[in-house]
Amino acid sequence: MKTTKLGEIKIESLKLMFADYENDYSVDTLDALLTDDNYGKYLRAMNGSINRCFDRLRSDFKQPIKSLEIDKGVSEESLLFIDLDGEDYENVDYINRITYTDDYGYQSSVEYELEGRTLIIPNREGVYRLVYYEKLPYITTEIDTAVIQIEDDLARIIPYFIKSELIEEDEPQMASMARGMFEAALARMYKEPEVRQKTVVDVYE
């Protein structure tokens, strides 16, 4: 469920950094805090820190794993060419695997090739499904009420990453602890049962 607002991530980050629960932070008051000597410099740095956190998630393939049915692409004799830059695939970051079902059964992983962002699979009857790692957003908005298109459980660990970056110079020990908590939580997320890969995938850039 994607309901987390950008400002809510920032509020939780401030609470972690300052342990100040007396202040009544709200998304609507964050703009006023930008001029505050205590909070302003941290708030201005948070968008960049969130994007670096997303880079960290992607480096370990820690996005949620989703799947969708592959629509018929461009047919050329025995092959199908599917443009992953098309609207139907806009949330696809990396391919985990391709599955195939027909009247004879189910294959959990079938051979495919990639040429850039073009997926190539055999042209045959049956249903292909693309199992993929979901694309994470790039934060450019300054609108703190904007809903960030990530799963809520991911949003809950981002403040630990932000804290680890933004207080590293002033409180290195506390920053190290926050990073440790982030990494421990990250390691537990989105573990998928092992899939036996029986084919070799060729990728052409």
GIQUI-V759546 format. One record per backbone hydrogen bond with DSSP energy under -1.0 kcal/mol. CO is the residue of the C=O (numbers start at 1). NH is the residue of the N-H. If there is no record, write none. Layout:
BEGIN
CO	NH
CO	NH
END
This chain:
BEGIN
1	152
4	148
5	9
6	10
7	11
8	12
9	13
10	14
11	15
12	16
13	17
14	18
15	19
23	25
26	29
29	33
33	36
36	40
39	43
40	44
43	46
45	49
46	50
47	51
48	52
49	53
50	54
51	55
52	56
53	57
54	58
55	59
57	62
58	61
64	134
66	132
68	130
74	81
76	79
78	123
79	76
80	121
81	74
82	119
83	86
86	89
87	90
89	92
91	135
94	133
97	131
98	110
99	129
100	107
101	127
102	105
105	102
107	100
113	120
114	204
115	118
117	84
118	115
119	82
120	113
121	80
122	124
127	101
128	70
129	99
130	68
131	96
131	97
132	66
133	93
143	146
144	7
146	6
148	150
151	155
152	156
154	157
157	161
158	162
159	163
160	164
161	165
162	166
163	167
167	171
171	175
172	176
173	177
174	178
175	179
176	180
177	181
178	182
179	183
180	184
181	185
182	186
183	187
186	189
202	114
204	116
END
